Amino acid sequence: MALVTPHGGGNLKPLLLTGEELIAELRRAKAFTKVRVSSREKGDLIMLGIGGFTPLGGFMTHADWQGVCDGMTMTNGLFWPIPITLSTDQSTADAISTGTTVALTDPDDDSIIATMMVTEKYSIDKAHECATVFGTTDIKHPGVKMVMEQGAVNLAGPVKVLSQGGFPQKYGALFMTPSETRALFESLGWSKVAAFQTRNPMHRSHEYLAKVAIEVCDGVLIHSLLGNLKPGDIPAEVRTHAIIALTKNYFVAKTVVQGGYPLDMRYAGPREALLHALFRQNYGCSHQIVGRDHAGVGSYYGPFDAHRIFDLLPKGALQTEAMKIDISFWCYKCGGMASGRTCPHDDADRLQVSGTQLRKMLSEGSDVPPEFSRPEVLEVLRKYYVGLNSG
């Protein structure tokens, strides 16, 4: 069997220039009006560059923005669950004429990372985007805050990506493109691959989810977010070492691949679960593990909202399927990890395992029960927190 085809039914569409094309475009870009992108937009650009957002050719028009917000469908009929847009302030937009090309610069060092032919300038109803995408307009929601604080004008148009934003240099082999993961899966003889989304180190519940997937798939891609998180979350470098410690000691060789992708979290809950499945299809994954409150934050989403949204998709919208798994926990009577579908015992016999609890225990220097996390993982995480507290 072959891997799933990229989204849209064609081939991967990476927009990153190389060789002479790259040199020539960088030379041209020096004369263009510069537009500084946000951290979220930088991640989106890098995904466009490596083909993670296949088959998009750039940032969305107003009509596409409207269609995605209201029906998760672009004007050409392509399924897409979250708008991929670029914004700027009014004065910068006023200085740009449609039909001209601008240089998009990195928010970290102002280097040019892409060029864009501006085909449209438009304003949006930000509250409408928040209500449809996040299900709330509460400014305390980090995704809502991000949208409400973005520029007043959106710029649409095709892009040429000129950089990978420093991700390969910072993360080395962890940063993998869709073409690289597909080649690796094929070399391992995998065709049925489950993606495990993580922005946290893997505790016992995560381990359980990945092993359930391995029982029915050829292997699992542990796919770590490498972009920005909310304050208090654990950096990608630390998570990587913790996951290596876990997989080396508790997984069969060649059943797990660890990789990373360059996006910031949007915390859009169910809609973000769909976006994760969409770009995992481009990475070659036939399934995505969807556990409790996938991509959620606070109490904005129900624990299984991300399960239900997959049932609402029109036939053929995505090839990558949701592998829906119930809330998992340690059951003292069962003597191991279990879920609501497999464990008959009461809450009093169960230890709920969550990343939030684990971070709290580690930051406070509390003892962490062995049912919560493997000792090799805890060793990595404790070193990180000791460094934080002594800094």
Helices and strands as residue ranges (DSSP letters): H 19-29, E 33-36, H 39-50, E 58-59, H 62-71, E 86-88, H 90-94, E 101-105, E 112-117, E 120-122, H 126-133, H 142-148, E 153-161, H 167-171, G 172-174, H 178-187, E 193-198, H 204-216, E 219-225, H 236-250, E 256-261, H 270-283, E 287-290, H 305-311, E 321-324, E 328-331, E 336-339, G 347-349, E 350-352, H 355-364, H 375-390
